[in-house]
């Protein structure tokens, strides 16, 4: 119950304060008699908060490239293209699940596979199930896994990198709990 009340207070403050500031800016511009077109500046606080909320719900490709580096211990290759991506919203502990499908050149795939082996990933058949991974697997079409590397870290994280049989696509999944 306390968590719900705290969550509601955060939402009210996070959305209410920008709306209040926008209203005060609007009233100030109106009171000073400035041109009516300048009243659009009153929307600035609301637009800024909206931008941050949108970014939290729909992360950019840079977010997934950072997850790639966390999972594989290597930078996202320049040849890489993220085709599909999805992530859950972080819980109050900062834990979330992300999954994405990316395409790479053959040389980068070989380098990635060698890096995974060096990092202690094990070649396994099983995978952790999550809504995010299921969404990406629906997007992959008729492609199947040719091999999959998995590791569970000490810090309650599960990483998996699945290579698809088209010899250019991988699915990277990061789960923390």
C-alpha positions as CSV (number, residue, x, y, z in Angstrom):
1,X,0.0,0.0,0.0
2,X,2.8,2.4,0.9
3,X,4.5,1.7,-2.4
4,X,1.3,2.6,-4.3
5,X,1.0,5.9,-2.4
6,X,4.7,6.7,-3.1
7,X,4.2,5.9,-6.7
8,X,1.2,8.2,-7.0
9,X,3.0,11.0,-5.3
10,X,5.9,10.7,-7.7
11,X,3.5,10.7,-10.7
12,X,1.7,13.7,-9.3
13,X,4.9,15.6,-8.7
14,X,6.5,14.5,-11.9
15,X,3.6,15.6,-14.1
16,X,1.9,18.1,-11.8
17,X,4.9,20.4,-11.3
18,X,5.6,20.8,-15.1
19,X,1.9,21.5,-15.8
20,X,1.9,24.1,-12.9
21,X,5.1,25.7,-14.3
22,X,3.5,25.8,-17.8
23,X,0.4,27.4,-16.4
24,X,2.4,30.1,-14.6
25,X,4.4,30.9,-17.7
26,X,1.3,31.1,-19.7
27,X,-0.3,33.5,-17.1
28,X,2.8,35.6,-16.9
29,X,3.1,36.0,-20.8
30,X,-0.6,36.8,-20.9
31,X,-0.4,39.4,-18.0
32,X,2.6,41.1,-19.6
33,X,0.7,41.6,-22.8
34,X,3.3,39.9,-25.0
35,X,2.4,38.6,-28.5
36,X,-0.1,35.7,-28.3
37,X,2.3,33.5,-30.3
38,X,4.8,33.6,-27.5
39,X,2.4,31.7,-25.3
40,X,3.6,28.5,-27.0
41,X,6.7,28.8,-24.8
42,X,4.5,27.8,-21.9
43,X,4.5,24.3,-23.3
44,X,8.2,23.9,-22.8
45,X,8.1,22.2,-19.4
46,X,5.5,19.8,-20.5
47,X,7.4,19.0,-23.7
48,X,10.6,18.4,-21.8
49,X,8.9,16.0,-19.4
50,X,7.1,14.3,-22.3
51,X,10.5,13.7,-24.0
52,X,12.0,12.0,-21.0
53,X,8.9,9.9,-20.4
54,X,8.9,8.8,-24.1
55,X,12.7,8.0,-23.9
56,X,12.1,5.9,-20.8
57,X,9.3,3.9,-22.4
58,X,10.9,3.6,-25.9
59,X,14.7,3.5,-25.5
60,X,16.9,4.6,-28.4
61,X,19.3,2.3,-30.2
62,X,22.1,3.6,-28.0
63,X,20.4,1.9,-25.0
64,X,20.6,-1.4,-26.8
65,X,24.2,-0.8,-27.9
66,X,25.1,-0.2,-24.3
67,X,23.3,-3.5,-23.4
68,X,25.3,-5.2,-26.1
69,X,28.5,-4.0,-24.6
70,X,27.4,-5.2,-21.1
71,X,26.5,-8.6,-22.4
72,X,29.4,-9.3,-24.8
73,X,32.2,-7.1,-23.3
74,X,32.8,-5.6,-26.8
75,X,31.6,-2.4,-28.6
76,X,28.7,-2.7,-31.0
77,X,30.3,-3.2,-34.4
78,X,30.0,-0.5,-37.0
79,X,28.5,-3.0,-39.5
80,X,25.7,-3.8,-37.0
81,X,22.1,-2.8,-37.7
82,X,19.4,-3.2,-35.0
83,X,16.3,-4.5,-36.7
84,X,13.9,-5.1,-33.8
85,X,14.2,-4.1,-30.2
86,X,12.1,-4.2,-27.0
87,X,12.7,-3.7,-23.3
88,X,10.6,-3.8,-20.2
89,X,10.4,-0.7,-18.0
90,X,12.8,-0.9,-15.0
91,X,11.3,-1.9,-11.7
92,X,12.0,0.0,-8.5
93,X,15.3,-1.9,-8.1
94,X,16.4,-0.9,-11.7
95,X,16.0,-4.5,-13.0
96,X,14.7,-4.9,-16.5
97,X,14.7,-7.2,-19.5
98,X,15.8,-6.2,-23.0
99,X,16.0,-8.1,-26.2
100,X,17.0,-7.1,-29.7
101,X,17.7,-8.6,-33.1
102,X,20.7,-7.3,-35.0
103,X,22.5,-8.1,-38.2
104,X,26.3,-8.1,-38.6
105,X,28.9,-8.9,-41.2
106,X,30.5,-12.4,-41.1
107,X,33.8,-11.1,-39.7
108,X,32.0,-9.4,-36.8
109,X,30.0,-12.5,-36.1
110,X,33.2,-14.6,-35.8
111,X,34.8,-12.0,-33.6
112,X,31.6,-11.9,-31.4
113,X,31.6,-15.7,-31.1
114,X,35.2,-15.8,-30.0
115,X,34.6,-13.0,-27.5
116,X,31.7,-14.9,-26.0
117,X,33.7,-18.1,-25.6
118,X,36.5,-16.1,-24.0
119,X,34.0,-14.5,-21.5
120,X,32.9,-17.9,-20.3
121,X,29.6,-18.2,-22.2
122,X,28.4,-21.8,-22.6
123,X,26.9,-23.2,-25.8
124,X,23.4,-24.4,-24.7
125,X,20.0,-25.2,-26.2
126,X,17.8,-23.8,-23.5
127,X,16.9,-20.2,-23.0
128,X,15.2,-18.0,-20.5
129,X,11.7,-17.1,-21.5
130,X,10.5,-13.5,-21.3
131,X,7.8,-11.4,-23.0
132,X,10.6,-9.3,-24.7
133,X,12.3,-12.4,-26.1
134,X,9.1,-13.8,-27.4
135,X,8.3,-10.5,-29.1
136,X,11.7,-10.6,-30.9
137,X,11.3,-14.3,-31.8
138,X,8.0,-13.5,-33.5
139,X,9.8,-10.8,-35.5
140,X,12.6,-13.0,-36.7
141,X,10.3,-14.9,-39.1
142,X,11.3,-18.4,-40.3
143,X,14.9,-18.1,-39.1
144,X,16.0,-20.6,-36.5
145,X,18.8,-20.7,-33.9
146,X,22.0,-22.3,-35.2
147,X,23.7,-21.9,-31.8
148,X,23.1,-20.1,-28.6
149,X,25.5,-18.9,-25.9
150,X,24.3,-18.3,-22.4
151,X,25.8,-17.1,-19.1
152,X,24.3,-16.4,-15.7
153,X,26.3,-13.9,-13.7
154,X,26.8,-13.7,-10.0
155,X,24.9,-10.4,-9.9
156,X,21.5,-12.0,-10.7
157,X,21.7,-11.4,-14.5
158,X,21.1,-13.7,-17.4
159,X,22.7,-13.0,-20.7
160,X,22.1,-14.9,-24.0
161,X,23.3,-14.4,-27.5
162,X,21.6,-16.6,-30.1
163,X,23.0,-16.9,-33.6
164,X,20.4,-17.4,-36.3
165,X,20.8,-19.7,-39.3
166,X,20.8,-16.9,-41.9
167,X,24.5,-16.3,-40.9
168,X,24.0,-12.6,-40.3
169,X,21.5,-12.2,-37.5
170,X,21.8,-12.5,-33.7
171,X,19.3,-12.1,-30.8
172,X,20.8,-10.6,-27.7
173,X,18.8,-10.8,-24.4
174,X,19.7,-9.3,-21.1
175,X,17.6,-10.2,-18.0
176,X,18.2,-8.9,-14.4
177,X,16.2,-9.7,-11.3
